[in-house]
Amino acid sequence: MTDQEFNSLHEFLDREAARINNTRFIANDPVQFPRRFNALQDIEIAALLSATIAWGNRKMICNNCEKMLTIMDNAPASYVMSEAYEDLPDELNLHRTFFARDFKHMLRGLHSIYRRHASLNDFAAANHVGNHPTPAWRLVELMQEEFKSANGGCTDSRCLPTKLDNTALKRINMALRWLVRDDGIVDMGVWTAIDPSQLFIPLDVHVGDTARALGMITRRANDKKTVLELTAQLRRMRPDDPVVYDYALFGIGIGDKYVG
């Protein structure tokens, strides 16, 4: 890509990011759920749960996020610490292949973390996640250890990916975008353990296909290596805030469907 082509692409992505990254986006996106809360623990739990089921039809995703919060009496932190989730039948379906048994696995792990740390942000800071070259993957590695210990040595890939050498970590990277970015528009910027410059693009099929069509990446797999390559390209454009371009890559080709 020539300098002229790069500059042209940069300008185009800036325009698209500005088009999608506005408050109208919130009502049709799972980010609306953590945004309902003021307490950091509530925000973190709602963000993780909403991101965890963020695959498939967006209307269904939002309906099922609402279902989960209703089960939690719209008080996520209190619900987690009370361990009330243990009363749920394992077979209760919450979203597609995500059942109450998965929900309980996740909340047991969060309960374990919150018993010793004031927040997930504090947990990340205490473990120096921000010093790692790929903070998101390191965070999941640490959380996976906590979740496994809290669940009798069992893992659950519906809650957290287990193949960290290969996974694109799309849902966790999306949750971290919500928690870490702080431009005051859509994302909440409530975390300090990780800097916005350290975030990685939440790579899904549409974002990957759009990036390939723009000549930003050539690899066909939507995996960790592609995430690293694409984010490196985005850091050339905005080193301090590369994943602002998640809005652009998501928004290209969808018109104004998700922005009101």
QUIFEN-V84486 format. One record per residue. N is the residue number from 0. PSI is psi as a letter, one per 30 degrees, with the letter a starting at -180 (999 if undefined). Layout:
# QUIFEN-V84486
N/PSI + N/PSI
This chain:
# QUIFEN-V84486
0/k + 1/l + 2/e + 3/e + 4/e + 5/e + 6/e + 7/e + 8/e + 9/e + 10/e + 11/e + 12/e + 13/e + 14/e + 15/e + 16/e + 17/e + 18/e + 19/e + 20/i + 21/l + 22/f + 23/f + 24/f + 25/e + 26/f + 27/g + 28/k + 29/f + 30/f + 31/f + 32/e + 33/f + 34/f + 35/f + 36/l + 37/e + 38/k + 39/e + 40/e + 41/e + 42/e + 43/e + 44/e + 45/e + 46/e + 47/e + 48/e + 49/e + 50/e + 51/e + 52/g + 53/i + 54/k + 55/a + 56/k + 57/e + 58/e + 59/e + 60/e + 61/e + 62/e + 63/f + 64/e + 65/e + 66/e + 67/e + 68/e + 69/e + 70/e + 71/g + 72/g + 73/h + 74/i + 75/e + 76/e + 77/e + 78/e + 79/e + 80/f + 81/f + 82/g + 83/f + 84/f + 85/f + 86/f + 87/k + 88/k + 89/e + 90/f + 91/k + 92/k + 93/e + 94/j + 95/c + 96/g + 97/j + 98/l + 99/f + 100/e + 101/e + 102/e + 103/e + 104/e + 105/e + 106/e + 107/e + 108/e + 109/e + 110/e + 111/e + 112/e + 113/f + 114/f + 115/f + 116/k + 117/f + 118/l + 119/e + 120/e + 121/e + 122/e + 123/e + 124/e + 125/f + 126/g + 127/h + 128/e + 129/f + 130/f + 131/k + 132/f + 133/i + 134/e + 135/e + 136/e + 137/e + 138/e + 139/e + 140/e + 141/e + 142/e + 143/e + 144/e + 145/e + 146/e + 147/e + 148/e + 149/f + 150/h + 151/h + 152/g + 153/k + 154/l + 155/j + 156/f + 157/f + 158/e + 159/k + 160/k + 161/f + 162/i + 163/f + 164/f + 165/f + 166/k + 167/f + 168/h + 169/e + 170/e + 171/e + 172/e + 173/e + 174/e + 175/e + 176/e + 177/e + 178/f + 179/e + 180/k + 181/h + 182/g + 183/g + 184/d + 185/e + 186/l + 187/f + 188/h + 189/f + 190/k + 191/f + 192/f + 193/k + 194/k + 195/e + 196/f + 197/g + 198/l + 199/k + 200/k + 201/j + 202/j + 203/a + 204/e + 205/e + 206/e + 207/e + 208/e + 209/e + 210/e + 211/e + 212/f + 213/f + 214/g + 215/e + 216/l + 217/f + 218/k + 219/f + 220/k + 221/i + 222/a + 223/e + 224/e + 225/e + 226/e + 227/e + 228/e + 229/e + 230/e + 231/e + 232/e + 233/e + 234/f + 235/e + 236/e + 237/i + 238/e + 239/f + 240/i + 241/e + 242/g + 243/f + 244/f + 245/e + 246/e + 247/e + 248/e + 249/e + 250/f + 251/k + 252/f + 253/f + 254/b + 255/g + 256/e + 257/g + 258/h + 259/999
